[in-house]
Amino acid sequence: GFCGTFKTFSLRKRSFFASISGAPGKRGASITNVTYDNTTGLISLSCTATTVAGPAAFVNALNDSGLFSVTDYTGYSGTQAGGYTFTVAAYCNGN
């Protein structure tokens, strides 16, 4: 499954993340960097958004997908002119 083979991060998996961040209603959030801790299984997503609602909508989309358990999201920083940056840490659910 997706989570079980995350350490072999391929373009197909990048497309999966892009579909979450670009889904309608997610307010323009996009993933700028992905890291994976092979020891703990923690996935860290560095993201940007075009609106203040974007970060929370993105985190909700991850949770609603059923594929991830978000363990850390502490808010965003930035401005409307420069965009809003945020980081999300999550584990894959199941496989």
C-alpha positions in Angstrom: 0.0 0.0 0.0 0.9 3.7 -0.2 2.1 4.0 3.4 3.9 0.7 3.5 6.1 1.7 0.5 6.6 5.3 1.4 10.3 5.0 1.7 10.5 4.4 -2.0 8.8 7.7 -2.7 8.0 7.7 -6.4 6.3 10.2 -8.7 3.0 8.3 -8.2 3.2 9.1 -4.5 4.0 12.7 -5.2 0.9 12.9 -7.4 -1.1 11.5 -4.4 0.1 14.4 -2.2 -0.5 16.9 -5.0 -4.1 15.6 -5.3 -4.7 16.2 -1.6 -3.2 19.7 -1.6 -4.9 20.7 -4.8 -8.3 19.2 -4.1 -11.2 21.6 -4.5 -12.0 23.4 -1.2 -8.5 23.1 0.2 -7.8 26.8 -0.4 -4.6 26.6 -2.4 -2.3 24.7 0.0 0.7 23.0 -1.6 3.4 20.8 -0.4 6.9 22.2 -0.8 9.0 19.4 0.9 8.4 15.9 2.2 10.7 14.1 4.6 10.3 10.6 6.0 12.0 9.1 9.1 12.6 5.5 8.2 13.2 4.6 11.9 10.0 6.1 13.3 7.8 6.2 10.2 7.1 9.9 10.7 6.2 12.0 7.6 6.9 15.7 7.8 5.3 18.0 5.2 6.5 21.5 4.7 3.7 23.5 3.0 2.5 26.9 1.8 -1.0 28.3 1.4 -2.4 31.3 -0.2 -5.1 32.0 2.5 -5.1 31.9 6.3 -7.8 29.1 6.0 -5.5 27.0 3.8 -3.4 25.4 6.5 -6.3 24.2 8.6 -8.2 23.0 5.5 -5.1 21.0 4.4 -4.7 19.4 7.8 -8.4 18.5 7.9 -8.0 17.0 4.4 -5.1 14.7 5.6 -7.2 13.6 8.6 -10.3 13.1 6.5 -8.4 11.0 3.9 -8.2 8.2 6.6 -4.6 7.5 5.4 -2.9 9.7 8.0 -2.9 10.5 11.7 -1.7 14.1 12.1 0.5 14.3 15.2 1.7 17.9 15.0 0.4 21.1 13.5 1.1 24.3 15.4 -0.3 26.9 13.0 1.2 29.0 10.3 3.4 32.0 9.7 3.6 34.6 6.9 1.5 37.2 5.2 -1.0 37.3 2.4 1.6 38.9 0.1 4.2 36.3 0.8 2.1 33.3 1.5 1.5 31.3 4.6 4.0 28.5 5.6 3.3 25.6 7.9 4.6 22.2 8.8 2.5 19.0 9.4 3.8 15.8 11.0 1.9 12.6 10.5 2.0 8.9 10.6 0.4 6.6 8.0 -2.6 4.6 9.3 -2.5 0.9 8.7 -0.3 -0.3 5.9 
